[in-house]
């Protein structure tokens, strides 16, 4: 198995893309730390599925906006499972609206979770990655961070910032054998996109004329977490059916 003996920490790992990624990494040998906020039931359901695969799994309630909580969670993962080898920054929210009417607290919330949360997580793992001279950081961005999106100035800014952050981290840690890359999903069938119908004009802009699945994203995450991607860093891989070509 590609990831045998590896420990993967997945933020927002209880449902949606995070759940799919956590399961995919577990299927390929990794033990999983699920970091989440919100209802406990989805996290426990995901954990049971991972256990059924024969992998170790622990769940941690942690608000990634809080640097002390992040440090404590990463420390707990080390004590429970071992040092983190693969960090997947997937936690994210939207608070859509036109810029002229957007509340400042909605702008700040999206930036704090989507961008600053990833910063906190990377910083908490940084020294261990340097010492081990190995590690994989996978940041879940968005095509909105590449091309922008009307009504999503906060979300697009957070994802564009995440892409730039990833390139900078890749340059800082590349000499230590640590890879940092982004995945930029387009329209993926999750709760976030459940209201988008098949005949939606936005979906018609996708050359493949359909949404992707969480597994499409998880497959790319597996590649970036595996040894097959050891010479790839600072990249953003689109999983968008051609939307942002």
MDAnalysis code that builds the backbone (N, CA, C; Angstrom):
import MDAnalysis as mda
import numpy as np

u = mda.Universe.empty(735, n_residues=245, atom_resindex=np.repeat(np.arange(245), 3), trajectory=True)
u.add_TopologyAttr("name", ["N", "CA", "C"] * 245)
u.add_TopologyAttr("resid", np.arange(1, 246))
u.add_TopologyAttr("resname", ["UNK", "UNK", "UNK", "UNK", "UNK", "UNK", "UNK", "UNK", "UNK", "UNK", "UNK", "UNK", "UNK", "UNK", "UNK", "UNK", "UNK", "UNK", "UNK", "UNK", "UNK", "UNK", "UNK", "UNK", "UNK", "UNK", "UNK", "UNK", "UNK", "UNK", "UNK", "UNK", "UNK", "UNK", "UNK", "UNK", "UNK", "UNK", "UNK", "UNK", "UNK", "UNK", "UNK", "UNK", "UNK", "UNK", "UNK", "UNK", "UNK", "UNK", "UNK", "UNK", "UNK", "UNK", "UNK", "UNK", "UNK", "UNK", "UNK", "UNK", "UNK", "UNK", "UNK", "UNK", "UNK", "UNK", "UNK", "UNK", "UNK", "UNK", "UNK", "UNK", "UNK", "UNK", "UNK", "UNK", "UNK", "UNK", "UNK", "UNK", "UNK", "UNK", "UNK", "UNK", "UNK", "UNK", "UNK", "UNK", "UNK", "UNK", "UNK", "UNK", "UNK", "UNK", "UNK", "UNK", "UNK", "UNK", "UNK", "UNK", "UNK", "UNK", "UNK", "UNK", "UNK", "UNK", "UNK", "UNK", "UNK", "UNK", "UNK", "UNK", "UNK", "UNK", "UNK", "UNK", "UNK", "UNK", "UNK", "UNK", "UNK", "UNK", "UNK", "UNK", "UNK", "UNK", "UNK", "UNK", "UNK", "UNK", "UNK", "UNK", "UNK", "UNK", "UNK", "UNK", "UNK", "UNK", "UNK", "UNK", "UNK", "UNK", "UNK", "UNK", "UNK", "UNK", "UNK", "UNK", "UNK", "UNK", "UNK", "UNK", "UNK", "UNK", "UNK", "UNK", "UNK", "UNK", "UNK", "UNK", "UNK", "UNK", "UNK", "UNK", "UNK", "UNK", "UNK", "UNK", "UNK", "UNK", "UNK", "UNK", "UNK", "UNK", "UNK", "UNK", "UNK", "UNK", "UNK", "UNK", "UNK", "UNK", "UNK", "UNK", "UNK", "UNK", "UNK", "UNK", "UNK", "UNK", "UNK", "UNK", "UNK", "UNK", "UNK", "UNK", "UNK", "UNK", "UNK", "UNK", "UNK", "UNK", "UNK", "UNK", "UNK", "UNK", "UNK", "UNK", "UNK", "UNK", "UNK", "UNK", "UNK", "UNK", "UNK", "UNK", "UNK", "UNK", "UNK", "UNK", "UNK", "UNK", "UNK", "UNK", "UNK", "UNK", "UNK", "UNK", "UNK", "UNK", "UNK", "UNK", "UNK", "UNK", "UNK", "UNK", "UNK", "UNK", "UNK", "UNK", "UNK", "UNK", "UNK", "UNK", "UNK"])
u.atoms.positions = np.array([
    [0.845, -1.192, 0.000],
    [0.000, 0.000, 0.000],
    [0.880, 1.242, 0.000],
    [0.505, 2.231, -0.791],
    [1.360, 3.393, -1.032],
    [1.710, 4.168, 0.231],
    [0.774, 4.234, 1.167],
    [0.942, 5.115, 2.325],
    [1.090, 4.342, 3.630],
    [1.455, 3.090, 3.561],
    [1.630, 2.255, 4.748],
    [2.587, 2.933, 5.723],
    [2.164, 3.045, 6.988],
    [2.998, 3.638, 8.021],
    [2.938, 5.143, 8.101],
    [2.156, 5.794, 7.246],
    [2.044, 7.252, 7.244],
    [0.855, 7.708, 8.095],
    [1.001, 8.889, 8.669],
    [-0.063, 9.524, 9.437],
    [-0.547, 10.739, 8.654],
    [-1.844, 10.776, 8.359],
    [-2.416, 11.894, 7.608],
    [-3.396, 12.651, 8.490],
    [-3.231, 13.949, 8.558],
    [-4.154, 14.833, 9.267],
    [-4.980, 15.569, 8.222],
    [-6.302, 15.441, 8.322],
    [-7.210, 16.048, 7.350],
    [-8.135, 17.004, 8.089],
    [-8.037, 18.299, 7.794],
    [-8.968, 19.244, 8.402],
    [-10.278, 19.243, 7.611],
    [-11.368, 19.507, 8.314],
    [-12.664, 19.384, 7.658],
    [-12.876, 17.970, 7.164],
    [-12.350, 17.005, 7.906],
    [-12.306, 15.633, 7.431],
    [-13.521, 14.793, 7.747],
    [-14.562, 15.404, 8.323],
    [-15.709, 14.608, 8.738],
    [-16.709, 14.360, 7.621],
    [-16.729, 15.231, 6.596],
    [-17.726, 15.075, 5.534],
    [-17.229, 15.748, 4.253],
    [-17.999, 15.585, 3.191],
    [-17.666, 16.244, 1.927],
    [-16.329, 15.801, 1.371],
    [-15.582, 16.763, 0.831],
    [-14.280, 16.464, 0.235],
    [-13.325, 15.878, 1.262],
    [-13.351, 16.426, 2.485],
    [-12.449, 15.937, 3.525],
    [-12.673, 14.473, 3.841],
    [-13.928, 14.086, 3.927],
    [-14.261, 12.682, 4.181],
    [-13.735, 11.794, 3.054],
    [-13.984, 12.199, 1.800],
    [-13.530, 11.402, 0.660],
    [-12.013, 11.268, 0.655],
    [-11.324, 12.343, 0.978],
    [-9.857, 12.305, 0.998],
    [-9.365, 11.410, 2.130],
    [-9.957, 11.566, 3.317],
    [-9.550, 10.738, 4.456],
    [-9.731, 9.254, 4.142],
    [-10.865, 8.890, 3.550],
    [-11.114, 7.490, 3.210],
    [-10.141, 6.982, 2.151],
    [-9.863, 7.820, 1.157],
    [-8.948, 7.407, 0.091],
    [-7.538, 7.170, 0.640],
    [-7.073, 8.046, 1.509],
    [-5.745, 7.864, 2.097],
    [-5.714, 6.628, 2.984],
    [-6.804, 6.400, 3.727],
    [-6.877, 5.210, 4.577],
    [-6.889, 3.936, 3.749],
    [-7.623, 3.940, 2.644],
    [-7.661, 2.771, 1.756],
    [-6.278, 2.403, 1.256],
    [-5.397, 3.390, 1.227],
    [-4.047, 3.170, 0.718],
    [-3.001, 3.116, 1.825],
    [-3.461, 2.834, 3.053],
    [-2.531, 2.479, 4.117],
    [-2.285, 3.499, 5.192],
    [-2.767, 4.726, 5.055],
    [-2.484, 5.766, 6.045],
    [-3.408, 5.645, 7.254],
    [-2.883, 5.972, 8.421],
    [-3.709, 6.195, 9.602],
    [-4.149, 7.656, 9.573],
    [-5.344, 7.936, 10.103],
    [-5.986, 9.223, 9.854],
    [-6.341, 9.965, 11.134],
    [-6.015, 11.246, 11.145],
    [-6.492, 12.174, 12.171],
    [-7.509, 13.093, 11.518],
    [-8.748, 13.016, 11.982],
    [-9.819, 13.866, 11.455],
    [-9.962, 15.077, 12.362],
    [-9.732, 16.254, 11.819],
    [-9.899, 17.505, 12.557],
    [-11.154, 18.191, 12.012],
    [-12.041, 18.605, 12.915],
    [-13.315, 19.143, 12.449],
    [-13.935, 20.048, 13.506],
    [-14.942, 20.804, 13.101],
    [-15.870, 21.489, 13.990],
    [-17.279, 21.125, 13.510],
    [-18.254, 21.382, 14.361],
    [-19.621, 21.062, 13.951],
    [-20.099, 19.771, 14.566],
    [-21.132, 19.174, 13.987],
    [-21.734, 17.969, 14.552],
    [-20.726, 16.824, 14.677],
    [-20.871, 16.044, 15.743],
    [-19.975, 14.910, 15.957],
    [-20.324, 13.714, 15.080],
    [-21.608, 13.551, 14.762],
    [-22.049, 12.331, 14.076],
    [-21.313, 12.063, 12.765],
    [-21.169, 13.065, 11.863],
    [-20.443, 12.768, 10.612],
    [-19.001, 12.352, 10.849],
    [-18.339, 12.964, 11.827],
    [-16.949, 12.601, 12.123],
    [-16.864, 11.167, 12.623],
    [-17.797, 10.785, 13.489],
    [-17.775, 9.422, 14.023],
    [-18.124, 8.409, 12.939],
    [-19.050, 8.762, 12.051],
    [-19.387, 7.869, 10.933],
    [-18.179, 7.638, 10.033],
    [-17.469, 8.737, 9.727],
    [-16.267, 8.612, 8.890],
    [-15.202, 7.786, 9.595],
    [-15.045, 8.011, 10.891],
    [-14.055, 7.254, 11.658],
    [-14.365, 5.763, 11.637],
    [-15.641, 5.405, 11.763],
    [-16.011, 3.984, 11.727],
    [-15.687, 3.364, 10.362],
    [-15.902, 4.125, 9.296],
    [-15.571, 3.612, 7.965],
    [-14.074, 3.382, 7.826],
    [-13.286, 4.273, 8.399],
    [-11.828, 4.121, 8.338],
    [-11.381, 2.924, 9.169],
    [-11.967, 2.759, 10.340],
    [-11.633, 1.607, 11.171],
    [-11.964, 0.302, 10.458],
    [-13.061, 0.309, 9.706],
    [-13.455, -0.889, 8.961],
    [-12.432, -1.258, 7.898],
    [-11.626, -0.294, 7.498],
    [-10.559, -0.554, 6.530],
    [-9.301, -1.096, 7.202],
    [-9.343, -1.197, 8.534],
    [-8.205, -1.722, 9.271],
    [-7.160, -0.686, 9.625],
    [-7.536, 0.595, 9.540],
    [-6.587, 1.663, 9.847],
    [-6.906, 2.290, 11.199],
    [-5.907, 2.877, 11.819],
    [-6.124, 3.644, 13.044],
    [-6.700, 5.002, 12.680],
    [-7.577, 5.521, 13.537],
    [-8.182, 6.831, 13.287],
    [-8.548, 7.474, 14.616],
    [-8.341, 8.764, 14.713],
    [-8.744, 9.561, 15.862],
    [-9.423, 10.820, 15.354],
    [-10.355, 11.337, 16.140],
    [-11.048, 12.577, 15.779],
    [-10.712, 13.662, 16.784],
    [-10.617, 14.900, 16.302],
    [-10.241, 16.036, 17.138],
    [-11.105, 17.235, 16.772],
    [-11.801, 17.775, 17.749],
    [-12.554, 19.011, 17.534],
    [-11.570, 20.171, 17.655],
    [-11.469, 20.969, 16.605],
    [-10.481, 22.050, 16.590],
    [-10.912, 23.133, 15.624],
    [-11.004, 24.355, 16.100],
    [-11.267, 25.522, 15.256],
    [-9.933, 26.001, 14.698],
    [-9.733, 25.844, 13.409],
    [-8.432, 26.161, 12.819],
    [-8.097, 27.646, 12.880],
    [-9.067, 28.479, 13.229],
    [-8.785, 29.908, 13.413],
    [-7.980, 30.177, 14.673],
    [-7.969, 29.229, 15.597],
    [-7.361, 29.400, 16.915],
    [-5.983, 28.739, 16.925],
    [-4.904, 29.512, 16.934],
    [-3.574, 28.910, 16.845],
    [-3.239, 28.009, 18.030],
    [-3.723, 28.358, 19.227],
    [-3.460, 27.512, 20.394],
    [-4.180, 26.167, 20.257],
    [-5.422, 26.215, 19.756],
    [-6.171, 24.976, 19.556],
    [-5.509, 24.101, 18.499],
    [-4.999, 24.722, 17.452],
    [-4.304, 23.974, 16.395],
    [-3.048, 23.313, 16.944],
    [-2.243, 24.063, 17.681],
    [-1.027, 23.490, 18.269],
    [-1.366, 22.306, 19.173],
    [-2.437, 22.460, 19.965],
    [-2.834, 21.387, 20.875],
    [-3.304, 20.158, 20.108],
    [-4.041, 20.374, 19.012],
    [-4.535, 19.254, 18.218],
    [-3.385, 18.496, 17.564],
    [-2.436, 19.220, 16.989],
    [-1.293, 18.561, 16.336],
    [-0.459, 17.798, 17.366],
    [-0.306, 18.381, 18.547],
    [0.414, 17.676, 19.619],
    [-0.321, 16.398, 20.004],
    [-1.652, 16.477, 20.114],
    [-2.446, 15.303, 20.474],
    [-2.342, 14.218, 19.410],
    [-2.334, 14.607, 18.149],
    [-2.175, 13.637, 17.065],
    [-0.840, 12.904, 17.213],
    [0.209, 13.666, 17.517],
    [1.515, 13.055, 17.714],
    [1.520, 12.038, 18.838],
    [0.823, 12.360, 19.917],
    [0.765, 11.459, 21.061],
    [-0.091, 10.234, 20.780],
    [-1.162, 10.420, 20.015],
    [-2.111, 9.326, 19.774],
    [-1.707, 8.414, 18.619],
    [-1.203, 8.997, 17.553],
    [-0.949, 8.239, 16.326],
    [0.504, 8.258, 15.885],
    [1.212, 9.315, 16.219],
    [2.562, 9.529, 15.722],
    [2.636, 10.850, 14.987],
    [3.804, 11.251, 14.605],
    [3.995, 12.541, 13.943],
    [3.300, 12.578, 12.585],
    [2.792, 13.752, 12.256],
    [2.075, 13.928, 10.986],
    [3.049, 13.820, 9.808],
    [2.688, 13.022, 8.821],
    [3.466, 12.901, 7.585],
    [2.789, 13.630, 6.433],
    [1.448, 13.631, 6.451],
    [0.650, 14.218, 5.371],
    [-0.358, 15.170, 5.999],
    [-0.317, 16.417, 5.580],
    [-1.257, 17.426, 6.087],
    [-2.162, 17.855, 4.940],
    [-3.470, 17.669, 5.118],
    [-4.446, 18.100, 4.120],
    [-5.280, 19.225, 4.718],
    [-5.087, 20.423, 4.202],
    [-5.859, 21.583, 4.661],
    [-7.099, 21.724, 3.785],
    [-8.194, 21.164, 4.290],
    [-9.440, 21.140, 3.538],
    [-10.527, 22.005, 4.176],
    [-10.386, 22.350, 5.453],
    [-11.423, 23.109, 6.150],
    [-11.714, 24.411, 5.409],
    [-12.991, 24.675, 5.160],
    [-13.342, 25.892, 4.434],
    [-14.824, 26.193, 4.545],
    [-15.147, 27.457, 4.361],
    [-16.543, 27.910, 4.389],
    [-16.768, 28.912, 3.271],
    [-18.036, 29.163, 2.970],
    [-18.415, 30.256, 2.076],
    [-19.396, 31.168, 2.800],
    [-19.359, 32.428, 2.451],
    [-20.344, 33.413, 2.876],
    [-20.516, 34.358, 1.694],
    [-21.303, 33.916, 0.719],
    [-21.366, 34.604, -0.567],
    [-22.198, 35.881, -0.509],
    [-21.865, 36.781, -1.420],
    [-22.604, 38.032, -1.554],
    [-21.798, 39.022, -2.360],
    [-22.478, 39.973, -2.967],
    [-21.771, 41.018, -3.702],
    [-20.942, 41.859, -2.749],
    [-19.814, 42.334, -3.251],
    [-18.888, 43.091, -2.411],
    [-19.568, 44.290, -1.752],
    [-20.434, 44.979, -2.479],
    [-21.019, 46.217, -1.980],
    [-21.904, 45.991, -0.758],
    [-22.453, 44.775, -0.625],
    [-23.324, 44.493, 0.510],
    [-22.726, 43.471, 1.481],
    [-21.519, 43.007, 1.205],
    [-20.911, 41.984, 2.056],
    [-20.567, 42.550, 3.429],
    [-20.960, 41.816, 4.461],
    [-20.615, 42.213, 5.814],
    [-19.141, 41.939, 6.077],
    [-18.524, 42.853, 6.785],
    [-17.094, 42.697, 7.047],
    [-16.805, 41.418, 7.824],
    [-17.717, 41.052, 8.728],
    [-17.482, 39.827, 9.491],
    [-17.544, 38.581, 8.604],
    [-18.323, 38.636, 7.515],
    [-18.363, 37.512, 6.584],
    [-17.079, 37.426, 5.763],
    [-16.548, 38.562, 5.409],
    [-15.261, 38.574, 4.711],
    [-14.172, 37.992, 5.622],
    [-14.128, 38.483, 6.864],
    [-13.086, 38.044, 7.793],
    [-13.200, 36.558, 8.118],
    [-14.425, 36.072, 8.324],
    [-14.618, 34.669, 8.672],
    [-14.052, 33.749, 7.599],
    [-14.357, 34.038, 6.339],
    [-13.893, 33.188, 5.240],
    [-12.373, 33.222, 5.131],
    [-11.791, 34.390, 5.241],
    [-10.323, 34.478, 5.179],
    [-9.678, 33.781, 6.370],
    [-10.279, 33.934, 7.549],
    [-9.688, 33.343, 8.756],
    [-9.704, 31.818, 8.717],
    [-10.778, 31.222, 8.213],
    [-10.855, 29.760, 8.161],
    [-10.093, 29.216, 6.957],
    [-10.388, 29.732, 5.786],
    [-9.851, 29.147, 4.552],
    [-8.362, 29.386, 4.365],
    [-7.895, 30.541, 4.781],
    [-6.493, 30.902, 4.549],
    [-5.668, 30.873, 5.830],
    [-6.113, 31.603, 6.838],
    [-5.319, 31.649, 8.069],
    [-5.319, 30.302, 8.779],
    [-6.438, 29.561, 8.652],
    [-6.473, 28.227, 9.244],
    [-5.401, 27.321, 8.671],
    [-5.203, 27.379, 7.357],
    [-4.139, 26.589, 6.729],
    [-2.768, 27.039, 7.212],
    [-2.588, 28.351, 7.348],
    [-1.332, 28.890, 7.882],
    [-1.047, 28.319, 9.267],
    [-2.067, 28.321, 10.135],
    [-1.877, 27.793, 11.492],
    [-1.473, 26.320, 11.461],
    [-2.140, 25.538, 10.628],
    [-1.846, 24.110, 10.558],
    [-0.446, 23.838, 10.016],
    [-0.082, 24.541, 8.966],
    [1.257, 24.350, 8.401],
    [2.317, 24.741, 9.416],
    [2.110, 25.850, 10.094],
    [3.090, 26.288, 11.095],
    [3.238, 25.263, 12.207],
    [2.126, 24.644, 12.614],
    [2.176, 23.666, 13.697],
    [2.956, 22.407, 13.303],
    [2.985, 22.086, 12.010],
    [3.687, 20.890, 11.528],
    [5.080, 21.192, 10.977],
    [5.387, 22.450, 10.787],
    [6.556, 22.903, 10.032],
    [7.868, 22.316, 10.577],
    [8.102, 22.464, 11.869],
    [9.392, 22.048, 12.435],
    [9.587, 20.534, 12.349],
    [8.510, 19.790, 12.578],
    [8.641, 18.333, 12.464],
    [8.944, 17.917, 11.034],
    [8.304, 18.560, 10.073],
    [8.607, 18.259, 8.678],
    [10.072, 18.570, 8.365],
    [10.554, 19.688, 8.878],
    [11.947, 20.050, 8.638],
    [12.892, 19.025, 9.244],
    [12.606, 18.606, 10.478],
    [13.481, 17.645, 11.153],
    [13.508, 16.305, 10.419],
    [12.326, 15.866, 9.971],
    [12.247, 14.581, 9.274],
    [12.770, 14.648, 7.854],
    [12.868, 15.886, 7.337],
    [13.248, 16.104, 5.941],
    [12.294, 15.346, 5.010],
    [11.027, 15.397, 5.366],
    [9.998, 14.748, 4.563],
    [8.635, 15.270, 4.998],
    [7.683, 15.201, 4.094],
    [6.324, 15.603, 4.421],
    [5.575, 16.023, 3.170],
    [4.270, 15.875, 3.221],
    [3.408, 16.295, 2.118],
    [2.330, 17.229, 2.672],
    [2.237, 18.410, 2.086],
    [1.195, 19.376, 2.433],
    [0.311, 19.537, 1.209],
    [-0.981, 19.308, 1.397],
    [-1.948, 19.400, 0.298],
    [-3.023, 20.390, 0.719],
    [-3.109, 21.492, 0.011],
    [-4.068, 22.538, 0.332],
    [-5.211, 22.524, -0.684],
    [-6.441, 22.476, -0.193],
    [-7.596, 22.448, -1.079],
    [-8.008, 23.875, -1.400],
    [-7.674, 24.300, -2.607],
    [-7.982, 25.657, -3.064],
    [-9.294, 25.613, -3.844],
    [-9.379, 26.307, -4.957],
    [-10.585, 26.349, -5.784],
    [-10.253, 27.047, -7.093],
    [-11.008, 26.707, -8.140],
    [-10.840, 27.462, -9.377],
    [-11.208, 28.933, -9.173],
    [-12.024, 29.227, -8.154],
    [-12.348, 30.627, -7.851],
    [-11.097, 31.412, -7.495],
    [-10.101, 30.737, -6.938],
    [-8.843, 31.397, -6.613],
    [-7.969, 31.645, -7.818],
    [-8.302, 31.022, -8.941],
    [-7.557, 31.211, -10.182],
    [-8.205, 32.239, -11.099],
    [-9.533, 32.252, -11.134],
    [-10.218, 33.112, -12.108],
    [-11.176, 34.117, -11.456],
    [-11.364, 34.034, -10.139],
    [-12.329, 34.908, -9.477],
    [-13.756, 34.432, -9.719],
    [-14.679, 35.009, -8.950],
    [-16.082, 34.638, -9.122],
    [-16.954, 35.739, -8.544],
    [-17.840, 36.285, -9.350],
    [-18.744, 37.327, -8.868],
    [-19.555, 36.812, -7.692],
    [-19.671, 37.617, -6.659],
    [-20.412, 37.222, -5.475],
    [-19.604, 36.405, -4.493],
    [-18.323, 36.232, -4.776],
    [-17.467, 35.445, -3.887],
    [-16.110, 36.115, -3.686],
    [-16.109, 37.421, -3.479],
    [-14.824, 38.095, -3.340],
    [-14.030, 37.550, -2.161],
    [-14.725, 37.218, -1.085],
    [-14.032, 36.698, 0.105],
    [-13.484, 35.297, -0.159],
    [-14.311, 34.434, -0.718],
    [-13.901, 33.056, -0.994],
    [-12.778, 33.017, -2.030],
    [-12.937, 33.762, -3.126],
    [-11.904, 33.774, -4.167],
    [-10.589, 34.319, -3.627],
    [-10.668, 35.373, -2.811],
    [-9.450, 35.935, -2.231],
    [-8.763, 34.931, -1.312],
    [-9.567, 34.207, -0.531],
    [-8.976, 33.230, 0.384],
    [-8.277, 32.107, -0.381],
    [-8.865, 31.673, -1.475],
    [-8.282, 30.568, -2.231],
    [-7.085, 31.023, -3.067],
    [-7.140, 32.248, -3.590],
    [-5.966, 32.788, -4.278],
    [-4.810, 32.942, -3.300],
    [-5.120, 33.408, -2.101],
    [-4.092, 33.517, -1.069],
    [-3.514, 32.166, -0.699],
    [-4.364, 31.144, -0.657],
    [-3.895, 29.798, -0.327],
    [-2.936, 29.274, -1.386],
    [-3.215, 29.577, -2.636],
    [-2.311, 29.165, -3.710],
    [-0.952, 29.854, -3.574],
    [-0.961, 31.152, -3.290],
    [0.296, 31.884, -3.113],
    [1.040, 31.408, -1.869],
    [0.294, 31.159, -0.788],
    [0.908, 30.629, 0.427],
    [1.606, 29.301, 0.124],
    [0.936, 28.447, -0.653],
    [1.491, 27.130, -0.966],
    [2.786, 27.240, -1.753],
    [2.835, 28.156, -2.695],
    [4.070, 28.352, -3.461],
    [5.208, 28.827, -2.570],
    [4.890, 29.713, -1.653],
    [5.915, 30.227, -0.740],
    [6.420, 29.128, 0.191],
    [5.497, 28.325, 0.737],
    [5.901, 27.211, 1.593],
    [6.725, 26.203, 0.797],
    [6.334, 25.954, -0.447],
    [7.093, 25.029, -1.290],
    [8.536, 25.499, -1.451],
    [8.723, 26.802, -1.597],
    [10.080, 27.335, -1.746],
    [10.849, 27.268, -0.428],
    [10.152, 27.473, 0.683],
    [10.821, 27.417, 1.982],
    [11.252, 25.991, 2.336],
    [10.415, 25.009, 2.042],
    [10.638, 23.653, 2.534],
    [11.131, 22.679, 1.474],
    [11.214, 23.123, 0.225],
    [11.642, 22.210, -0.834],
    [12.994, 21.582, -0.570],
    [13.920, 22.354, -0.043],
    [15.252, 21.841, 0.238],
    [15.285, 20.835, 1.366],
    [14.194, 20.750, 2.103],
    [14.074, 19.778, 3.192],
    [13.258, 18.548, 2.786],
    [12.980, 18.421, 1.513],
    [12.269, 17.249, 1.048],
    [10.778, 17.277, 1.288],
    [10.237, 18.468, 1.590],
    [8.804, 18.607, 1.862],
    [8.125, 19.203, 0.635],
    [7.036, 18.583, 0.203],
    [6.273, 19.061, -0.951],
    [5.007, 19.759, -0.483],
    [4.681, 20.870, -1.104],
    [3.460, 21.607, -0.784],
    [2.747, 21.946, -2.089],
    [1.551, 21.418, -2.262],
    [0.794, 21.614, -3.490],
    [-0.665, 21.932, -3.196],
    [-1.350, 22.421, -4.212],
    [-2.779, 22.730, -4.114],
    [-3.574, 21.864, -5.076],
    [-4.811, 21.612, -4.686],
    [-5.821, 21.087, -5.596],
    [-6.886, 22.169, -5.729],
    [-7.279, 22.467, -6.968],
    [-8.289, 23.500, -7.222],
    [-9.526, 22.854, -7.832],
    [-10.482, 22.441, -6.991],
    [-11.710, 21.858, -7.539],
    [-12.581, 22.910, -8.216],
    [-13.375, 22.441, -9.163],
    [-14.423, 23.274, -9.739],
    [-15.747, 22.896, -9.105],
    [-16.753, 22.600, -9.926],
    [-18.046, 22.182, -9.397],
    [-17.972, 20.701, -9.007],
    [-17.998, 20.454, -7.708],
    [-17.941, 19.096, -7.179],
    [-19.234, 18.827, -6.415],
    [-19.785, 17.648, -6.576],
    [-21.067, 17.308, -5.962],
    [-20.917, 17.089, -4.462],
    [-21.095, 18.154, -3.694],
    [-21.067, 18.109, -2.236],
    [-22.251, 18.932, -1.723],
    [-22.367, 19.016, -0.404],
    [-23.436, 19.829, 0.185],
    [-23.330, 21.287, -0.251],
    [-22.108, 21.752, -0.498],
    [-21.905, 23.141, -0.880],
    [-22.521, 23.448, -2.248],
    [-22.651, 22.429, -3.090],
    [-23.164, 22.640, -4.458],
    [-24.497, 21.924, -4.694],
    [-25.147, 21.506, -3.625],
    [-26.353, 20.680, -3.780],
    [-27.498, 21.407, -4.479],
    [-27.498, 22.744, -4.460],
    [-28.583, 23.499, -5.082],
    [-28.352, 23.777, -6.563],
    [-27.203, 23.375, -7.083],
    [-26.906, 23.588, -8.501],
    [-27.513, 22.444, -9.317],
    [-28.435, 22.773, -10.188],
    [-29.108, 21.766, -11.007],
    [-28.314, 21.475, -12.279],
    [-28.648, 20.364, -12.914],
    [-27.907, 19.924, -14.099],
    [-27.980, 20.922, -15.241],
    [-29.088, 21.711, -15.295],
    [-29.243, 22.675, -16.390],
    [-28.810, 24.085, -15.995],
    [-28.111, 24.203, -14.871],
    [-27.645, 25.512, -14.427],
    [-26.674, 26.095, -15.459],
    [-26.856, 27.377, -15.838],
    [-25.958, 27.988, -16.843],
    [-24.489, 27.942, -16.430],
    [-24.212, 28.022, -15.131],
    [-22.826, 27.944, -14.678],
    [-22.225, 26.579, -15.000],
    [-23.001, 25.529, -14.784],
    [-22.518, 24.180, -15.061],
    [-22.323, 23.966, -16.549],
    [-23.126, 24.660, -17.352],
    [-22.990, 24.541, -18.795],
    [-21.682, 25.134, -19.309],
    [-21.005, 25.937, -18.465],
    [-19.705, 26.476, -18.854],
    [-18.584, 25.442, -18.719],
    [-18.881, 24.344, -18.055],
    [-17.884, 23.289, -17.874],
    [-17.789, 22.475, -19.163],
    [-16.630, 22.385, -19.797],
    [-16.533, 21.639, -21.051],
    [-17.031, 20.201, -20.950],
    [-16.877, 19.573, -19.784],
    [-17.329, 18.193, -19.645],
    [-18.815, 18.089, -19.301],
    [-19.481, 19.255, -19.111],
    [-20.937, 19.323, -18.938],
    [-21.456, 18.513, -17.752],
    [-20.682, 18.412, -16.718],
    [-21.127, 17.699, -15.521],
    [-20.274, 18.117, -14.333],
    [-20.792, 17.816, -13.134],
    [-20.019, 18.029, -11.920],
    [-19.037, 16.885, -11.721],
    [-17.997, 17.188, -10.984],
    [-17.105, 16.132, -10.531],
    [-17.621, 15.522, -9.244],
    [-16.935, 14.503, -8.774],
    [-17.285, 13.838, -7.529],
    [-16.188, 14.074, -6.495],
    [-16.517, 13.918, -5.211],
    [-15.464, 14.014, -4.202],
    [-14.318, 13.044, -4.447],
    [-14.639, 11.884, -5.030],
    [-13.590, 10.890, -5.320],
    [-12.617, 11.393, -6.375],
    [-13.081, 12.223, -7.293],
    [-12.176, 12.809, -8.284],
    [-11.096, 13.636, -7.599],
    [-11.500, 14.387, -6.596],
    [-10.546, 15.202, -5.836],
    [-9.665, 14.309, -4.962],
    [-10.280, 13.309, -4.340],
    [-9.529, 12.414, -3.461],
    [-8.440, 11.663, -4.214],
    [-8.699, 11.301, -5.455],
    [-7.693, 10.599, -6.242],
    [-6.452, 11.456, -6.474],
    [-6.655, 12.748, -6.689],
    [-5.517, 13.648, -6.867],
    [-4.785, 13.836, -5.541],
    [-5.553, 13.925, -4.443],
    [-4.925, 14.039, -3.129],
    [-4.051, 12.824, -2.838],
    [-4.540, 11.638, -3.205],
    [-3.735, 10.423, -3.011],
    [-2.433, 10.509, -3.793],
    [-2.506, 10.956, -5.034],
    [-1.286, 11.098, -5.836],
    [-0.303, 12.061, -5.176],
    [-0.808, 13.206, -4.717],
    [0.076, 14.207, -4.109],
    [0.628, 13.755, -2.762],
    [-0.086, 12.844, -2.100],
    [0.388, 12.326, -0.813],
    [1.384, 11.187, -0.972],
    [1.441, 10.600, -2.169],
    [2.204, 9.374, -2.381],
    [3.611, 9.664, -2.892],
    [4.479, 8.664, -2.855],
    [5.845, 8.838, -3.367],
    [5.906, 9.183, -4.845],
    [4.851, 8.853, -5.591],
    [4.852, 9.143, -7.026],
    [4.936, 10.638, -7.328],
    [4.641, 11.493, -6.345],
    [4.673, 12.946, -6.575],
    [5.852, 13.616, -5.877],
    [6.882, 12.859, -5.540],
    [7.977, 13.400, -4.722],
    [8.751, 14.532, -5.386],
    [8.643, 14.685, -6.701],
    [9.368, 15.776, -7.371],
    [8.403, 16.847, -7.879],
    [7.240, 16.913, -7.255],
    [6.247, 17.926, -7.619],
    [5.979, 18.796, -6.399],
    [6.211, 20.088, -6.517],
    [5.921, 20.998, -5.422],
    [5.609, 22.388, -5.973],
    [4.786, 23.124, -5.235],
    [4.388, 24.462, -5.661],
    [3.349, 24.475, -6.764],
    [2.752, 23.327, -7.054],
    [1.795, 23.218, -8.154],
    [0.354, 23.365, -7.675],
    [-0.504, 23.764, -8.597],
    [-1.954, 23.778, -8.373],
    [-2.579, 22.931, -9.472],
    [-3.189, 21.836, -9.074],
    [-3.811, 20.908, -10.025],
    [-5.323, 21.149, -10.010],
    [-5.855, 21.514, -11.170],
    [-7.294, 21.741, -11.284],
    [-8.043, 20.410, -11.429],
    [-9.154, 20.299, -10.718],
    [-10.068, 19.163, -10.892],
    [-11.422, 19.811, -11.178],
    [-11.621, 20.205, -12.429],
    [-12.740, 21.108, -12.742],
    [-13.417, 20.827, -14.085],
    [-13.124, 19.674, -14.691],
    [-13.755, 19.364, -15.971],
    [-13.408, 20.346, -17.074],
    [-12.326, 21.110, -16.896],
    [-11.901, 22.072, -17.904],
    [-12.439, 23.480, -17.708],
    [-13.128, 23.735, -16.599],
    [-13.786, 25.016, -16.379],
    [-12.829, 26.207, -16.464],
    [-11.646, 26.076, -15.881],
    [-10.734, 27.220, -15.785],
    [-9.605, 27.165, -16.796],
    [-9.814, 26.491, -17.925],
    [-8.776, 26.443, -18.961],
    [-8.509, 27.846, -19.502],
])
